[in-house]
Amino acid sequence: MYPVIEPHESGMLAVGDGHLVHWEVCGNPAGKPALVLHGGPGAGCTPGMRRYFDPQAYRIVLFDQRMCGRSTPHAAEPGADLSANTTEHLIVDVERLREHLGVDRWLVQGGSWGCVLALAYAQRYPERVSEMVLCGLATGRRAETDLLTRGLGALFPEPWARFRAGVPERDRDGDLADAYHRLLMHPAPAVHSKAARDWCAWEDALVPDSPPNPAFADPRFALGFARIVTHFWRHGSWLADDEIIGSAGALAGIPATLCQGALDLGNLLGTPWQLAAAWPGNELRLVDAGHRAAGGLAEAVVDATDAFRDRLQPRRPSGAAG
């Protein structure tokens, strides 16, 4: 990964519904535009995400999606209203940010939930995406979230028993994301704080190849993160089942590198191969890694952005100003 860098530009963009999203730009102001979409949903951006790109070659844009990171309002606030935080809202936010920054087309990089959002955005606005680099491959299907909340219990029986026991007995055989969301939105701190700890402990159990996520030690982060994740998952991320894979053929003109950890437990559903098969012209790279973008997986992402670094930018779309 490239050395640590700091933003040279940042701000808060009003995106409607009372929401402000925090954005930042680092690297070369005149470089090739690249957008980073963080995971979660609700994880927010970290300084490490700036390091996937050559700062001499790229104009690197990051933003905290609605209600997380430095964006406001925050999902951990009392009485938080998540109704205006959906996949559709986030797609529109990405496009507003592109227009705000005066970008014609950009490389889009995303991991995990960021992969889902990147694919949904590219399918809506393919003319605005020059290339894609994705990792921790996911498509937002119910089968994927069902695997994460219930299917993997057989591999991690003790952590899953604790996770399942965290909701009322009447809810233990139903939608666990929905059951947890009700607890997370409970006004009593004792209730929602425990639910956040239980949810985040299960998230850590799902990546046994990585140390515990240090961000989960922050009660505000843990609560906001768990609220947003469960909000999206209980609604199926507002995507029709197989919508992303079923429409992947429309991305045939966008060069892409798909980086996937061979030890990522999401592979049990075959998502990487299904996505690659449905998307003509992409390159699927398997590396010795798990789900989180660190080590070999992070190196694969950097290799991919380096490979696209010198690719000529397509011409400005017909009729564009400037």
Beta strands, then each sheet from edge to edge (+ up, - down):
strand 1: 9-16
strand 2: 19-27
strand 3: 32-37
strand 4: 58-63
strand 5: 106-111
strand 6: 129-135
strand 7: 256-261
strand 8: 282-287
sheet 1: 1+ 2- 4+ 3+ 5+ 6+ 7+ 8+
end
